[in-house]
Amino acid sequence: MAAATVTISSSTTRSLTLQRILPTSRFHSLSSCSHLSKSILPRLRKPSQPLQRKLTVRAARTESKGVFIGFRAPDFQLPEPLTGKIWTLEDFESYPALLVMFICNHCPFVIHLKKDIVKLSNYYMGKGLAVVAISSNSVATHPQDGPEFMAEEARLSGYPFPYLYDESQDVAGEFGAVCTPEFFLFRKDGRRPFELVYHGQFDDSRPRNNVRVTGRDLSLAIDCVLSGQPVSSAQKPSVGCSIKWHPKTN
């Protein structure tokens, strides 16, 4: 298996190596809803120079937080770079449940889960779940997350859901989103607005922690919603890269 190494440095000096994993898991409905040499180195290099060179991506490791269960889904009006279509919350009103995901192109945590996010979405969209993904990253600091690259990413990765561009970052602010990936699962009861029932992780897998990607936590919550059962309030926060906010101007 080929491995690509990316060192992520954060404010907590945590580093991790991203190993591309080819997941083979499938998503099934779950039955329960409750759960070199030291002597010559000084002559070769100045002490202040690094002894190794690595491709380093600076990102703050962030956990999802601050959104309460029962929170009503904010309205939005965002373009889909792949098709040019403008999507709003109203486009999903006929669905019993809506999964809103904040993702982006470059984040190692998203890349780690991407193939299984597609699998899970395909599976549950076939069961009536509506799914939408949003990228709110600033192109001023991360041009690789711009709309033209989003369209390419959606096409190459076979995203079955609309992948929307939040250029102003207003939608991320209204949802209270802080990281990628971040998952918001809403339930709709008749004419009532979409209400948040799950704001947690995909599963326990992280880049390099050697835990298999299964999507267990999110799929369990979706199973509960689609079967009309309550979703457990014991929810682990999603962990990922911080959303890249627009630089402040003086």
C-alpha positions as CSV (number, residue, x, y, z in Angstrom):
1,M,0.0,0.0,0.0
2,A,1.4,3.4,-1.0
3,A,1.5,6.0,1.7
4,A,1.7,9.8,1.4
5,T,3.2,11.6,4.4
6,V,1.8,14.9,5.6
7,T,2.9,16.4,8.9
8,I,0.3,18.6,10.5
9,S,1.5,21.1,13.0
10,S,-1.0,22.7,15.3
11,S,-0.9,25.1,18.2
12,T,-0.7,22.1,20.5
13,T,2.4,20.9,18.5
14,R,0.6,17.7,17.7
15,S,1.9,16.0,14.6
16,L,0.5,13.1,12.6
17,T,1.3,11.3,9.4
18,L,-1.5,10.8,7.0
19,Q,-1.7,7.3,5.5
20,R,-4.1,6.9,2.7
21,I,-6.5,4.1,3.6
22,L,-8.6,2.3,1.1
23,P,-11.7,1.4,3.1
24,T,-13.6,-1.7,2.4
25,S,-16.4,-1.3,4.9
26,R,-20.0,-1.2,3.9
27,F,-22.8,0.5,5.8
28,H,-25.6,-1.5,7.2
29,S,-28.6,-0.6,9.2
30,L,-27.9,-1.1,12.9
31,S,-30.4,-2.8,15.2
32,S,-29.7,-0.6,18.2
33,C,-30.0,3.2,18.5
34,S,-28.7,3.7,22.1
35,H,-25.2,3.9,21.5
36,L,22.7,10.3,9.8
37,S,25.7,10.6,12.0
38,K,25.9,12.8,15.1
39,S,29.7,13.4,14.9
40,I,29.6,15.1,11.6
41,L,26.2,16.8,11.7
42,P,27.5,20.0,13.4
43,R,30.0,20.5,10.6
44,L,27.3,19.9,7.9
45,R,24.5,22.1,9.2
46,K,24.0,25.1,11.4
47,P,22.3,24.1,14.7
48,S,19.3,26.3,13.8
49,Q,18.7,24.4,10.5
50,P,16.2,21.6,10.5
51,L,17.7,18.1,10.2
52,Q,14.8,16.8,8.1
53,R,12.6,18.2,5.5
54,K,8.9,17.3,5.4
55,L,5.9,18.7,3.6
56,T,4.1,20.5,6.4
57,V,0.5,21.7,6.4
58,R,-0.3,24.1,9.2
59,A,-3.7,23.5,10.5
60,A,-5.4,23.8,13.9
61,R,-7.0,20.6,15.1
62,T,-10.4,21.5,16.1
63,E,-13.5,19.8,17.6
64,S,-17.1,20.5,16.8
65,K,-18.9,22.2,19.6
66,G,-21.3,24.9,20.7
67,V,-24.4,23.8,18.9
68,F,-27.3,22.5,20.9
69,I,-29.6,19.6,20.0
70,G,-33.0,21.0,18.8
71,F,-31.3,23.8,16.9
72,R,-33.2,24.7,13.8
73,A,-31.5,24.5,10.5
74,P,-30.6,28.0,9.2
75,D,-31.8,28.9,5.7
76,F,-29.1,29.3,3.0
77,Q,-28.8,30.2,-0.6
78,L,-25.5,28.8,-2.0
79,P,-24.1,27.9,-5.5
80,E,-23.0,24.5,-6.5
81,P,-19.8,25.1,-8.6
82,L,-20.2,21.8,-10.5
83,T,-23.6,22.7,-12.0
84,G,-24.1,26.4,-11.3
85,K,-27.3,25.7,-9.5
86,I,-28.3,27.7,-6.5
87,W,-29.5,25.6,-3.6
88,T,-31.6,26.6,-0.6
89,L,-32.9,24.8,2.5
90,E,-36.3,24.7,0.9
91,D,-35.0,22.3,-1.7
92,F,-34.9,19.7,1.0
93,E,-38.3,20.3,2.6
94,S,-39.8,17.1,1.3
95,Y,-37.3,14.9,3.0
96,P,-37.7,13.4,6.5
97,A,-34.0,14.0,7.4
98,L,-31.2,16.2,6.2
99,L,-27.4,15.7,6.6
100,V,-25.4,18.9,6.3
101,M,-21.6,18.3,6.1
102,F,-18.9,21.0,6.2
103,I,-16.0,19.7,4.3
104,C,-13.2,21.0,1.9
105,N,-10.8,19.7,-0.7
106,H,-7.4,19.8,1.2
107,C,-8.1,18.8,4.8
108,P,-6.4,15.5,5.7
109,F,-9.3,14.6,8.0
110,V,-11.7,14.9,5.1
111,I,-9.5,13.0,2.7
112,H,-9.2,10.2,5.2
113,L,-13.0,9.8,5.3
114,K,-13.9,10.9,1.8
115,K,-14.5,7.5,0.1
116,D,-16.6,6.3,3.0
117,I,-18.6,9.6,3.1
118,V,-19.5,8.9,-0.5
119,K,-20.5,5.3,0.4
120,L,-22.6,6.3,3.4
121,S,-24.3,9.0,1.4
122,N,-25.2,6.7,-1.5
123,Y,-26.6,4.2,0.9
124,Y,-28.8,6.4,3.0
125,M,-29.9,8.7,0.1
126,G,-31.4,5.5,-1.3
127,K,-33.4,5.3,2.0
128,G,-34.7,8.8,1.9
129,L,-32.0,10.9,3.5
130,A,-31.2,14.3,1.9
131,V,-27.4,15.2,1.9
132,V,-25.6,18.4,1.2
133,A,-21.9,19.4,1.6
134,I,-20.6,22.9,2.1
135,S,-17.1,24.4,1.8
136,S,-16.6,27.7,3.6
137,N,-12.8,27.9,3.5
138,S,-11.2,31.2,2.4
139,V,-9.6,31.1,-1.0
140,A,-7.3,33.9,0.0
141,T,-5.4,31.5,2.2
142,H,-6.4,28.2,0.6
143,P,-7.0,28.7,-3.1
144,Q,-7.1,24.9,-3.6
145,D,-10.5,25.0,-1.9
146,G,-11.9,27.5,-4.5
147,P,-15.0,26.8,-6.5
148,E,-13.3,25.6,-9.7
149,F,-11.4,23.0,-7.6
150,M,-14.6,22.1,-5.8
151,A,-16.3,21.3,-9.1
152,E,-13.3,19.1,-10.0
153,E,-13.4,17.3,-6.7
154,A,-17.1,16.6,-6.8
155,R,-16.7,15.2,-10.3
156,L,-13.6,13.0,-9.7
157,S,-14.9,11.7,-6.3
158,G,-18.4,11.0,-7.6
159,Y,-20.1,13.0,-4.9
160,P,-23.8,12.1,-5.1
161,F,-24.8,15.2,-3.1
162,P,-24.5,18.9,-4.0
163,Y,-21.2,20.4,-2.9
164,L,-21.9,24.1,-2.2
165,Y,-19.6,27.1,-1.9
166,D,-20.1,29.4,1.1
167,E,-17.9,32.3,-0.2
168,S,-19.0,34.8,2.5
169,Q,-18.7,32.2,5.3
170,D,-22.0,33.5,6.6
171,V,-23.6,30.0,6.4
172,A,-20.8,28.4,8.4
173,G,-21.3,31.1,11.0
174,E,-25.0,30.6,11.2
175,F,-24.6,26.8,11.6
176,G,-21.9,27.3,14.2
177,A,-19.5,25.2,12.1
178,V,-15.8,25.3,13.1
179,C,-14.1,22.4,11.5
180,T,-13.9,20.0,8.6
181,P,-15.4,17.6,8.5
182,E,-18.3,18.5,10.7
183,F,-21.7,16.8,10.5
184,F,-25.2,18.2,11.3
185,L,-28.1,15.7,11.1
186,F,-31.5,17.2,11.2
187,R,-34.9,15.5,11.5
188,K,-38.1,16.9,10.0
189,D,-41.5,16.2,11.5
190,G,-44.2,17.1,9.1
191,R,-44.4,20.8,8.6
192,R,-42.1,21.6,11.5
193,P,-38.7,23.0,10.6
194,F,-35.6,20.8,10.5
195,E,-34.3,20.3,14.0
196,L,-30.8,19.1,14.9
197,V,-30.7,15.6,16.4
198,Y,-27.0,14.7,15.9
199,H,-23.9,16.9,15.9
200,G,-21.0,14.4,16.2
201,Q,-18.2,12.4,14.6
202,F,-18.3,10.1,11.6
203,D,-16.6,7.4,13.7
204,D,-13.5,6.9,15.9
205,S,-11.1,6.7,12.9
206,R,-8.5,9.5,12.4
207,P,-5.5,9.7,10.1
208,R,-2.8,7.4,11.4
209,N,-4.7,6.1,14.5
210,N,-5.1,2.7,12.8
211,V,-8.8,2.5,13.5
212,R,-10.8,1.2,10.6
213,V,-13.2,3.6,9.0
214,T,-16.8,2.4,9.5
215,G,-19.0,5.5,9.8
216,R,-20.6,3.8,12.8
217,D,-21.5,6.8,14.9
218,L,-23.1,8.8,12.1
219,S,-24.8,5.8,10.5
220,L,-26.3,4.8,13.8
221,A,-27.8,8.3,14.2
222,I,-29.2,8.2,10.7
223,D,-30.8,4.8,11.3
224,C,-32.5,6.1,14.3
225,V,-33.9,9.2,12.5
226,L,-35.1,7.2,9.5
227,S,-36.8,4.6,11.8
228,G,-38.5,7.2,13.9
229,Q,-36.5,6.4,17.1
230,P,-34.7,8.9,19.3
231,V,-31.0,9.6,18.8
232,S,-28.8,9.1,21.8
233,S,-27.6,12.4,23.4
234,A,-24.2,10.7,24.0
235,Q,-22.4,12.1,20.9
236,K,-18.6,12.4,20.4
237,P,-17.5,15.6,18.7
238,S,-16.2,15.6,15.2
239,V,-12.5,16.3,14.9
240,G,-10.7,17.9,12.0
241,C,-9.0,21.0,10.5
242,S,-10.4,24.3,11.5
243,I,-12.4,26.2,9.0
244,K,-10.1,28.7,7.2
245,W,-11.6,32.0,8.0
246,H,-10.9,35.1,5.8
247,P,-7.8,37.0,7.0
248,K,-8.6,40.0,9.0
249,T,-7.9,43.3,7.4
250,N,-6.6,46.4,9.3
